[in-house]
Amino acid sequence: MHNTLLVVDQPDSLEDCPFERISFDRYLSEYPKLGEQRTRVINLCDTDPYLSRGYYCSLLAEARQHKVIPGVMTINDLRTADASSAGSLNLRKQHMPALADKSPQTEWVFFGWTPQESWRRLAQNVFERYPAPLLSVTLKSGEGGVNIDVKRGNISELDDQTRQVFYQRLQVFIEQVWRRPAKRRAHRWDMAILVDPEEKTPPSDEEAISRFVKAAHKVGIQAEILTPDQIHAISQFDALFIRQTTAIDHPTYRLARRAEREGLVTIDDSTSILRCCNKVFLHDAFSYNRVPAPRTSVVSSVNSVEIDRLEAQFGYPMVLKMPEGSFSLGVFKVEDRNALVDRLNTLFEQSALVLVQEYLFTDYDWRIGVLNGRPIYACRYFMARNHWQIYNHQSGRNFSGGYDTLPTFEVPRKVLDAAIKAAGIIGKGLYGVDLKHKDNKVYVIEVNDNPSIEHDVEDKYLGNELYMLVMQEFARRLEQRGR
């Protein structure tokens, strides 16, 4: 059960507020309390002046391990916020409210919501960037399009009718966003598990996610499954577990960055996403650190000299890869010069660099799951039927091949050593290292920051213990961070 405190500047502040509230002085002197339940603070003090009561309210809340909105970082960000573009808030033009003329238009945003329906997508994105109870958002035409100016709002600026709307949204926020069932067993920490129900090939299926939740409970973590449109108030959680396919120019990366700024224990962390999602980085890192990998060349142009060089270096067939991609997307095999030139020209329309790699056929690829430098599971993924890759995106019936799941002690030592070394270059998160073992040589293909963990596949050998290993690592990091 959680306790929510509304903190105001003075005892008589917001006399028309229908909710119980306490003054900053009372919050300063009476909290934290011995044996108090988990506490969340909605700071309704004036936070505009630096080192004001409102500033110290959020600062003390964070020191006391109380979840608080707005956080100190948000207060500081709002103080120095410049007008930004729709693109910087990850908004498409069609999601922006239309400006009737060139005059600036301003709307209040209450906990990420606004009465004007056409402004709600903008309000939601602004709240994600600046999670605060009350914001003033102004749109005005500029040289580069429409600029968005965000400022902290003060409830004293609201008229009586608008203030009542604010109180209504305050109630929604407390009851729907920060609400927790009262009869649940108390847990030390809260975790958000991000999933996307619309994703065609998610990293974990429903049963695996359910087992992650159960494992979390056993180590003292209250895990909640959330979709991308439900995870705005990330600061209320202690940990974030991303089980949606990640990318750099993608909400998953931005969410990981937000979570880290808020102090959450995060897997996948943003650094791992950044490193794993770009094969150019992986190639360079593998070369520099002498990780065994297929012969690879990074190309930036198509001309006869470059094509001659590639043919001399690799011969046919050869493999072309986009720097970013997952589940074998953006990976192509070319059999002759014409196909090589055509495919390179197509790929250069999307990326300034393309990787060219030697073709190594094996009946299966190894996948070693590595968590904090330790191998935790091993699979052999066989090629899709009549195809050279594990996944055949052109086939409906034979989309993927079969698999074997083995204990890690049955994996060839060379394979394990290469997987651990490759994962160590990325970080200490949860990774899936893909390797080939051919002619007694090992080749690391890539490191995935968001590896597949599905029921009856990757957990075939360890069962529920695999989920426990992941959640025990979260608990260990949370313990290190402090409650």
N, C-alpha and C positions, 0 to 999 in steps of 0.2 A: 504494500500500500504506500502511496506517495502523498506528501503534504505539499500543497501549493500556497505560497505566500504572495500577497499583493503588497508591495512596499511603496509607500508614498512619502513625500518630503516631510509633511507635518501631520499631526494627529487629525486636524480638521480639513486636510486636503481631500478633494473629491467627495464632498458630503453627500452628493446625490448618487454615489456609486452603490449599486445594490449588493455588492460583495464585501465580505469582511476584509479589512485591510489593516496593515500595521505601519507605523511610522518608521523612518530610517533610524531614529534614535533607539527605538525598541528593537529593531533588527540588529543594531550594533551591540546592544547590551545583553540581549536575552539569547542570542544564537551564537554558535551552534549549541544545541542542548544535548546533554548526556543521553545516549541511547535513542536519539531522535530517528524517526523514520526517514526514508529518502525524501529530500526536500527540493522543491523547485521554486524559483523566485521569478516573478514577473515584476520587473523594475519600472514603476510608473513615476519615478522621480524625474526631475529635470536633469538631464545628462549633458546638456550643452556646454556649460562652463567646465573647463579642465579642472580636475580635483574637486569637483562639486560633490554634494551628497549623492547624487545619482551615479556619478563616476565611481565613488567609493562603494556604493551599494553593490554594483556589479563586480568590482574588484574583490571585495570581501566574500561575495557569494562564490566566486571561483576558488578563492583560497580555502573556503570551507567545504569544497566539493559539492556545493549546491548547484544544480542546473539553473542557469539564469538567462533571461532574455530581456534586453540585449546584453551580449557579452562585451567585455572591455574592448576586444578587437573591433567589434561592430561599432561601438561608440567612437573609437578613434578613426575608423574608416569613414564614418559619416562626417566627422569633423573636417576631414581633408578631401572629401569626395569632389571630383570634378564632373562636369557634365559629360555624359558618355553617349555612345551611339547604341542603336538597337543591336548591332552586331556584337558589341562587347558584352551585352546581356544575353547573347545567344537567342535573339528574337528574329524571326523572319518578318519581312515587311508586311505580309498578309496578317500577321498577328498583332500589328501595331494599330492602335486606335487612329482613326482618320482625323486630321486637323481641318476644321471648317475653313479657316483662313490662316494667315501667318502669325496671328496673335498667340502668345503663350497660353497653354491650357494647363490647369493644375487640378489634381484630384488627391483626396486623402486615401491612404492605404492602411487598413486595419488588419494587422496580423496576416498580411498577404492577400487580403480581399478588399474589394471596392464595390460600392453600389452600382457603378457604371459597368454593365456587362462587357462592353467593347474594350474596357481597360483591364479586364481580369487576368488575361494572359500576361500582360505587362506587370501587373501588380504581383503576380505569383513569382515572376522572375526577379523582380526588384527585391522581394522578401527573401528569396534564396541568397541573393548577394548581400543584403543588409537585414538579417533577421531582427526586427525591432517591432514593438507593439504598434507604433504610429509613425507613418512616414508621409511626407509631402512629396508628390511626384509631379514635375512640370515638364511638359513637352513644348519644344519651341523649334522653329525651323532654323537650320544653319546651312553653311556652305556645303557640307557633306551630307545633307539630309536632315532628318529630325534628331535633335539632341534631347537627352533625358537627364533632367537635373533632380537629384534625390537629396532630400534634407530630412533631418530628424524633426518629428512633430511633437508639440507639447499639447497635452489635453486641454490646457487653459485656453488654447487658441480656438477650440471647437465651440460652436453655438450649442444651445440646449438640445436641439433635435439631432444634430450630428453626434453629440456626445452619447446620446442614447443608442445610436447605431454602433458606436465604438463599444459600449458595454455589452451589446448583443453579440458582437464578434468576439469579445473577451470571453464570454460564456462558451461560445462554440469552441474557441481555442482550448480552454481548460477541459471541457468535457469530451471533445472529440480528438484533439491532437495530443494533449498531455494526459488524457485519462488512462487509468489502468484499473482492471477489475480488482475490487477490494479483497476478494477471497483467495487470490493467488498466494502461493507460498512466497515468502519474501526471498528475493535474490539480491546478491551483492551488486550485480551489474546488469545493465540493459544493453542489448545488442540489436541492431537493425541488420537483417539479411535482405539484401537487394536482389529481387528477381524480376524478370520481364516475362509475363505470361504469353506475350505475343511472339517471343523469340522462337524461331524455327528449330535451332540447335542450341539450346541453353547448356551451360556447363554442368548443371545438375538437374535431374528430373525431380518430380514432386516427391517421390518416396525418399530420395536422398536428402532433399531439403527437410523433410519431416524428421529424418534421423539426425540431421545436424541440430535441429531444434531440441530434440530429446537429449542429445549429448550435452548441449549447452546447459540445460537445466541441471544436469547431474554435477556440473562443475560450478554452479552458482550464478549462471548467466540466464537472465530472462530474454529469450530471443523472440523477435517479432519479424514476421515476413512482410516486407513492404515492396510495392511496385514503384517505378520511377515517379509517378504522379502523387505518391503518398509520402514521400520522404523529404519534405521541405524542412521540417524542424529537426535537423540532424543533431543539433546541440543537446537535445534531451537524452541522447544515447551515450554510452561509454565506449561502444565498439561498433564497427561497421564491417560486415562480411559481404563482399560483392560477389554475387553468383549470377551476374549478367555478363555477357561477352563484352570485353573492354576494348577501347580504342582511345587514341590521343585526342583527336578533335571530336569529342563525344561526351555526353553527360556523365558517364562513369568516371572519366578522368577528372572532370571538374568536381564531382561529388567527393572523390577521394581527396582532392586538394582541400576542399571545405572541411571535411572530417578531420584531416590532420591539423588544420589551423585551429579547430575547436578542441584539439587534444584527444581525439578518439584513437583507440587502437584499431588500425585499418589494414585489412587484407582484401583486395590487392591495394598496396600503397601506390601512390602516384609515381614514385621513382621506378618501381617495377613495371608499371604500365608503360611509362615512357621508354624504358629500355627494351622491354620484350616486344612491344608492338612495332618496333622498327628494325627490320632485318639488316639494314645498313649498319646500325649500331652493333647488332649482334655479330655481324661479320668482322667488323673492325676489332671489337672486344675479343672475339675468339682468336683472331690473328695475333693480337698484341700479347695475349695471355697464353698462347700456345695450346689452345683447346683443339683437339683433333676435329676437323670439319671437312666437308667436301671442298674441293678446289672451287674458288669463287672469284668473280671479277665484278666490280661495280662500274657500269657504263653510263655515260651521259649524252651520247650522241649516236647517230646512225650514219656511217659513211663507209666507203669500201675498205679503207685502211682498218677501221675498227672491226668490221665484219671478218676480214682476213685474219686479224689477230685472234678473234674469238674462235674461229674455225681451227686455227693452228693449236690453240690452247686446249680446246675441249673436244673437238670433233662432234659428230652427230650420233644420237640425239643429245641435245642439251636442254637444261631447264632454265626458264626465265621466271623471276619472282618480282612482284611488286613489293616495295619496302614494307607496306602494311597489309595485313590480311590474316584471316584465321580460318580454321577448318578447310585448309587446302584451297581457299579462294585466293585468286591472284597468283596462282602458280600454273605455269604452262610448259608443255614439252614441245619442242620444235624439232622437225626431222630433216630439214634442208634449209638452204640459204634463203629462198623466197619466204618460207614461213618465218624464219628468224627476222628478216627485215620487216615483214608485215607486222609481226607481233611487237617488235620493238617500237615501231612507229605508233602503234595503238597505245602502248603503255606509256610512252613519253607524252601523250596527250593528258595523262593523269598525274604523272610524277616526273620530276627532274632527273631522278636516278632510277636505274633498274639493275637488279642483280642477275648475273648469269652464272650458272653453276653446272658442274659436271653431273651427268646422269648416272646414278647408282641404283640399279634395281635390286631389291631384296623381296622375299616373299612376305616379310612383315617388318614393321618398325617397332623399336622398343619405346615405351613411354615409362619413365621413372618419375614418380611423384616425390618431390623433395620439399620438406618443411623445415625451415631454419637450419639448413645444412645437413639434414638427416633424411635418408631415403625411407619413405613410409609405404609405398606400394610400387608394384611393377606389373606392366601389361605388355603383351605383344599384340599389336593391331595388324591384322592381315589386310592385304590389298583388296579393294572392292573387286567383285567378279569382272574378269575381262578388262581390268583397268590397272594403271600403273601407280595409283594413289590409294590411300585408305578410304577417302571419300570420292565418290563419283557424282558430282552435282548435276550431271546430265541424265542420270538414271533415277527413276522413281523406285523400282523394285529392288535394285541392288545399290542403294545409296552408299552403304559402307560394308566393309568386310567383317570377318569374324574376329575373335579375340581370345587370348589366354591371359589369365591373371595368376601370377606366381608370387610366392614369398620372396622378399628381396635377397635372402641368402642363397637362392637358386639362380640368381642373375650372374652372368659372367663378371668377374671382378673388374675387367677393363671397362665394361659398360657402366657399372656403378661409379667407378672412379671418375670417368669422364662426365657423367651426369652431375655428380657432386661439385666438380670443378666448375662446370658451366653455370650451375645455379648460383655458386658463390660469387660469380662476377656480377650477377644481377642484384643480389641482396640476401635477406634472411626471411623472405616471405614464403608463400606456397606456390610451387612451380611444377610444371610438367615438362620434363626434358625429353625431347624426341631424338632418337639416335638410330643409326643403322650399324649393323655388325656384318661385315663382308670380308671374306678372305683373311680372317683373324685380325682385321683392323676395325676400329670404332670411329664413327663419324657423328658428331653432334649436328643435327639438322637445325634445331631451334630450341629456345626456352619459352614456354608459355606461362604468362603470369596468372592465367585464369583457367587452370587445367580442368578437364572433365573429371567429375566424380559422380558417377551414376550408380544407382542401386543395381546389384547383380552384375556389375562390370568391374569397375576399379575396386569395389569393396568385396569382390568375390572370395578373396582369401581371408582378409581380416574381419569382414563383417562390420558390426557396430564399433569395433575397436578403431577403425579408420576415422570415423566421425569423432570419436573421443580424443584421438591424437590431435586433431585440428582444434577442438574446443579447449583442450588442456593447454595448448600453446596460447590461445587467446587469454585464458585465465592466468597463465604465467606472466604474460605481458601486462595485463591489468593489475596484477599484484605488484609488479615492479613499478608501474606508474603511480600506484597508490589509489586508495579508494576515494 
